[in-house]
Amino acid sequence: MVTIAHCSSLDEALLLKSMLESGGIAAEVPDEHAAHIAPPYVLMTGGVRLQVPDEDEADARALLATTRDSAPPEE
């Protein structure tokens, strides 16, 4: 497994995981349990990790980049 994102919240990590899975890419949030128990600790250690299998890294990064590029601009 390779980490492709460090998210600032569990909700963000789970949303990205869902996007990847809807694109046919298996994803894991290994910090999910810790984020429920000790959210400040998780953020202090780099955020909530989003991981995919090594062989899916390029496809996952491309899918997330496409998704982020198509998002409406923040105001």
N, C-alpha and C positions, 0 to 999 in steps of 0.2 A: 504494500500500500504506500502511496505517496501523497503528501499533503499538498493540495492545490490552492487552498485558501485558509486564511486566519480571519474569522468573523468576529465582529464586535459584540454579537449576541447569539444566544442559542436559536432564537427565532430566525435570524438571518441565515445561519448555518443550515437549519432545517428547510428553509425555503430553497436555498441553492441545491440541497440534496434532492428535494422533490423535482426541481427543474432537470437535474442530471438524470434522475431515474425515469422521468417522462421522456427523455431523449434516448433511453435504452442503456444508460451507463450506471452501473452499480456504484453506490456511494455510501460512505460511513461517516458518522460524527462521533469519533472516539471519546470526546470530552462531554458528551451529552449528560451522562450521570453526574459528573463533577460540576457541570454548569447549573444543575438543579440544586446541588448541595452547597456549593461555595462559589457563587458567581463572581465575587470580587477577585478570588484567587485565580480563576480561569483567565480573567481579563489581564491580571498582573503578569501572567505567564505567557502572554502572546495571543490570547483570544481562543475562540472555539475553532478547532481544526476541522476541516472538511477533507476527506481522503477518498481516493479512488484507486483501483488496481493499477499497477505500474503500466500495464499495456494500454490502458484507457486514458492516460494522462493528457496526451496531445488532443484527443477528441473532447475531453472534458473541458480543457482550457479554452478550446475553440468555441464550444457551446456557451460557456459562461461569458466569453468576450462578445459573442454575437448578441446574447441576451442583454448584457450591460450596454452595448452600443445602441440597442433598439429601445431602451428605456426612455421615457420622457425626461427632459432636462429638469433638474432640481431648481426650485426657485429660492 
